[in-house]
Amino acid sequence: MDAPRPTVPWRDLLPTALIPNVLHGSGQGAAVPVTLLATMRLTDSSAAAAVVAAMLTVGQPLLALPAGWLVSRFGERPVMLASTAVTGLGGLAAHLAPSMWALAAGALLIGSGAAVFIMARHTWVTMAVPVEVRGRSLSALAGATRLGLFTGPMLAGAAIRLTGDVRGGFLVVVGVSALLAVVIALAPFPAAETDEGDTGERPRVFHVIWERRDVLLTLGLTVSVVSTMRTTRRILVPLVGAGVGLDDVTVTLVVGLASGLDFSLFYLGGIVTDRWGRLAVAVPALVAFAVSHLGLALAPRLPVGIWWFLACTALMAMANGWSGGVVATMGSDLADPRSPAPFLGSWRLTTELGPSAAPFVIAALVGTLSLSAACVALALLAGAAAALLPPHVRRHLPRARR
């Protein structure tokens, strides 16, 4: 008699990962457009806004390796609590910031806390779910984050209206961080999640990087373009929205509605990932990102620019939702199941290099050329990654997971 097919362990994931991801996503969803708009108010510069927004992601590669060590050493719950406190402190600092530099420091704290939180969550899910449903499980986590990203800008828009100041949107980050800390403190994390009893055999992080350098420099860097497109989308959509004549509150609402479209596709992407492989999700997403970035480049130049902008934003959202868990799923596929944190730390370091550098590239292109030129350059990057990804996946992933 055939063994029953594994199912997604919803009962374990709901309190330890899904609900926390909704709250975490709400804070991040509020932070991105508010950071951009608040910097624009202080400097009246799109390039400066992109640089300050980069502080939300620059901490992710810097903290990827330390986060892997912290999770292995202290476990998921303590690391999640500490990272949530850092994010809340960053939100408060950004709300009170009197200058662009103070705002950038607050954004750096928000992003640093997020980086460590994501690492802790990814490690636990890699160990907790069967490989046969890994795509659906990690896509469900991505979907929970997208639900938060949908509500975050809406809450930020309400906070801006209530306070009369765009920096009032950072109060959403502070509030959801406090609630997230309560949820994590009360969640029943399984005792086995910290991999006790195997501490003496854990591989060293830098040894793992050297040993797995081939897969990191080929598959890791190529698939990182998917994550890069997510970051550039969050920066370019508000900037292009302002360029076609939308006001601050409308821009935050458009970002929130796009996140809602993300949410509608996350589980379908997970099913396709598990049944037809990782490439069936990643390549179409990269093609859609390329097309939609080209569309954003044209939006400010067209008579119907607002509608063109909305259509491209919707296509980006669909690609983002469809591919929500694929980068994390590939990392889990490649990690040592006995002690995944060291490799996952190096995987996150590699796959976050592009997202962290992208805001600076956007700032440079906007400052020296134009916003449209930045959109075109990123479209070309996505197209190149779509062409390079299949041979790297065939080389490094088992046939059943391609």
Sequence and secondary structure as in RCSB ss.txt:
>XXXX:A:sequence
MDAPRPTVPWRDLLPTALIPNVLHGSGQGAAVPVTLLATMRLTDSSAAAAVVAAMLTVGQPLLALPAGWLVSRFG
ERPVMLASTAVTGLGGLAAHLAPSMWALAAGALLIGSGAAVFIMARHTWVTMAVPVEVRGRSLSALAGATRLGLF
TGPMLAGAAIRLTGDVRGGFLVVVGVSALLAVVIALAPFPAAETDEGDTGERPRVFHVIWERRDVLLTLGLTVSV
VSTMRTTRRILVPLVGAGVGLDDVTVTLVVGLASGLDFSLFYLGGIVTDRWGRLAVAVPALVAFAVSHLGLALAP
RLPVGIWWFLACTALMAMANGWSGGVVATMGSDLADPRSPAPFLGSWRLTTELGPSAAPFVIAALVGTLSLSAAC
VALALLAGAAAALLPPHVRRHLPRARR
>XXXX:A:secstr
         HHHHIIIIIHHHHHHHHHHHHHHHHHHHHHHHHH  HHHHHHHHHHHHHHHHHHHHHHHHHHHHH 
HHHHHHHHHHHHHHHHHHHHH  SHHHHHHHHHHHHHHHHHHHHHHHHHHHHHS GGGHHHHHHHHHHHHHHHHH
HHHHHHHHHHHHHSSGGGGHHHHHHHHHHHHHHHHHS   GGGG TT GGG   HHHHHHHTHHHIIIIIHHHHH
HHHHHHHHHHHHHHHHHHTT  HHHHHHHHHHHHHHHHHHHHHHHHHHHHH SHHHHHHHHHHHHHHHHHHHHGG
GSTTHHHHHHHHHHHHHHHHHHTTTHHHHHHHHHS TTS HHHHHHHHHHHTHHHHHHHHHHHHHHHHT HHHHH
HHHHHHHHHHHHHHHHHHHHHS GGG 
